Amino acid sequence: SRARLTISLWLGTALSAMAGVGVVGPTDATPREQLAIAEIIRYVYLRTGALPATGKAAGEQDTVILLARDPARLASQQFDIQTAGGRITITGGDDLGVLYGVLRKTGGALLPAWRRGA
């Protein structure tokens, strides 16, 4: 859809313009959150040609993509995406919400072609 394309192009442009990208996920990441982290890393690599920083070095980058869960604020499977400066925060009500947020932010570009119906 047009909204997905816009989000995907915006994220790609933002990443290309930045010198460094970092990805930070929950320290107790579930398998779904680990998949979300891997998909963000893959997406950044495909858009920039460079692997993003992870771990402690991630927070020192120009652009930081932070994945978090907040069940007190969001219901199960819900997500919220906030951007401020060089920080993109994708928060889910649970681990599935985090994954949905990642897929929404990347415009579904991370889904394998057979899952997109291509």
Kinemage of the C-alpha trace (Angstrom):
@kinemage 1
@onewidth
@group {chain A} dominant
@subgroup {mainchain}
@vectorlist {calphas} color= white
{ca ser a 1} P 0.000 0.000 0.000
{ca arg a 2} L 1.012 3.620 -0.309
{ca ala a 3} L 1.498 4.037 3.453
{ca arg a 4} L 3.847 1.035 3.592
{ca leu a 5} L 5.838 2.345 0.641
{ca thr a 6} L 6.133 5.763 2.269
{ca ile a 7} L 7.306 4.282 5.575
{ca ser a 8} L 9.744 1.975 3.816
{ca leu a 9} L 11.173 4.776 1.691
{ca trp a 10} L 11.424 7.097 4.706
{ca leu a 11} L 13.274 4.513 6.773
{ca gly a 12} L 15.567 3.668 3.861
{ca thr a 13} L 16.351 7.331 3.245
{ca ala a 14} L 16.928 7.989 6.948
{ca leu a 15} L 19.278 5.029 7.216
{ca ser a 16} L 21.205 5.920 4.074
{ca ala a 17} L 21.768 9.450 5.327
{ca met a 18} L 23.209 8.374 8.669
{ca ala a 19} L 26.819 7.420 9.298
{ca gly a 20} L 25.987 4.617 11.713
{ca val a 21} L 22.970 2.606 12.738
{ca gly a 22} L 22.517 0.676 15.965
{ca val a 23} L 19.888 -1.876 16.932
{ca val a 24} L 18.983 -2.426 20.577
{ca gly a 25} L 16.535 -5.101 21.711
{ca pro a 26} L 15.320 -6.389 25.059
{ca thr a 27} L 18.017 -8.154 27.073
{ca asp a 28} L 15.546 -10.991 27.707
{ca ala a 29} L 14.372 -11.163 24.077
{ca thr a 30} L 11.961 -13.965 23.249
{ca pro a 31} L 12.343 -15.943 19.998
{ca arg a 32} L 9.861 -13.563 18.284
{ca glu a 33} L 11.816 -10.536 19.459
{ca gln a 34} L 15.055 -12.188 18.338
{ca leu a 35} L 13.427 -12.609 14.911
{ca ala a 36} L 12.409 -8.924 14.958
{ca ile a 37} L 15.992 -7.921 15.800
{ca ala a 38} L 17.364 -10.150 13.040
{ca glu a 39} L 14.890 -8.709 10.535
{ca ile a 40} L 15.839 -5.121 11.417
{ca ile a 41} L 19.537 -6.007 11.070
{ca arg a 42} L 18.822 -7.638 7.697
{ca tyr a 43} L 16.787 -4.642 6.537
{ca val a 44} L 19.475 -2.144 7.527
{ca tyr a 45} L 22.089 -4.242 5.736
{ca leu a 46} L 20.005 -4.455 2.559
{ca arg a 47} L 19.381 -0.683 2.585
{ca thr a 48} L 22.856 0.531 3.520
{ca gly a 49} L 25.282 -2.277 2.690
{ca ala a 50} L 26.600 -2.199 6.259
{ca leu a 51} L 25.685 -4.232 9.297
{ca pro a 52} L 24.287 -2.136 12.147
{ca ala a 53} L 25.994 -2.041 15.504
{ca thr a 54} L 24.509 -4.116 18.301
{ca gly a 55} L 25.173 -4.384 21.998
{ca lys a 56} L 26.842 -1.499 23.838
{ca ala a 57} L 28.128 0.131 20.624
{ca ala a 58} L 24.565 0.415 19.258
{ca gly a 59} L 23.642 3.305 21.536
{ca glu a 60} L 26.574 5.375 20.268
{ca gln a 61} L 25.401 5.435 16.635
{ca asp a 62} L 23.774 8.331 14.743
{ca thr a 63} L 20.551 6.352 14.333
{ca val a 64} L 19.366 3.953 17.030
{ca ile a 65} L 16.490 1.538 16.484
{ca leu a 66} L 15.194 0.467 19.874
{ca leu a 67} L 12.841 -2.501 20.277
{ca ala a 68} L 10.955 -2.771 23.550
{ca arg a 69} L 7.849 -4.252 25.107
{ca asp a 70} L 5.465 -2.442 27.431
{ca pro a 71} L 2.456 -4.572 28.432
{ca ala a 72} L 1.333 -1.921 30.925
{ca arg a 73} L 0.751 0.580 28.097
{ca leu a 74} L -0.162 -1.601 25.111
{ca ala a 75} L -2.441 -4.613 24.728
{ca ser a 76} L -1.280 -7.935 23.330
{ca gln a 77} L -0.222 -7.679 19.659
{ca gln a 78} L -0.437 -3.864 19.671
{ca phe a 79} L 2.566 -1.721 18.819
{ca asp a 80} L 3.618 1.904 18.838
{ca ile a 81} L 6.313 3.539 16.728
{ca gln a 82} L 7.931 6.776 17.872
{ca thr a 83} L 10.674 8.757 16.194
{ca ala a 84} L 12.671 11.544 17.761
{ca gly a 85} L 15.903 12.832 16.334
{ca gly a 86} L 18.029 9.838 15.455
{ca arg a 87} L 16.012 7.425 17.584
{ca ile a 88} L 13.317 5.062 16.311
{ca thr a 89} L 11.490 3.234 19.093
{ca ile a 90} L 9.255 0.292 18.258
{ca thr a 91} L 7.301 -0.806 21.337
{ca gly a 92} L 4.958 -3.771 21.500
{ca gly a 93} L 2.448 -4.864 24.104
{ca asp a 94} L 4.057 -8.291 23.853
{ca asp a 95} L 6.687 -10.001 21.721
{ca leu a 96} L 4.281 -10.406 18.810
{ca gly a 97} L 3.476 -6.688 18.970
{ca val a 98} L 7.196 -5.934 18.696
{ca leu a 99} L 7.451 -8.151 15.609
{ca tyr a 100} L 4.354 -6.550 14.055
{ca gly a 101} L 5.838 -3.107 14.690
{ca val a 102} L 9.083 -4.076 12.967
{ca leu a 103} L 7.203 -5.406 9.958
{ca arg a 104} L 5.100 -2.233 9.823
{ca lys a 105} L 8.126 0.068 10.053
{ca thr a 106} L 9.914 -1.724 7.249
{ca gly a 107} L 6.814 -1.744 5.063
{ca gly a 108} L 6.727 -5.525 5.007
{ca ala a 109} L 9.969 -5.515 3.020
{ca leu a 110} L 11.385 -8.115 5.385
{ca leu a 111} L 8.784 -10.739 4.620
{ca pro a 112} L 9.952 -13.482 2.285
{ca ala a 113} L 8.484 -13.103 -1.220
{ca trp a 114} L 6.271 -16.180 -0.808
{ca arg a 115} L 4.668 -14.615 2.293
{ca arg a 116} L 3.951 -11.326 0.475
{ca gly a 117} L 2.273 -13.168 -2.384
{ca ala a 118} L 4.957 -12.082 -4.847
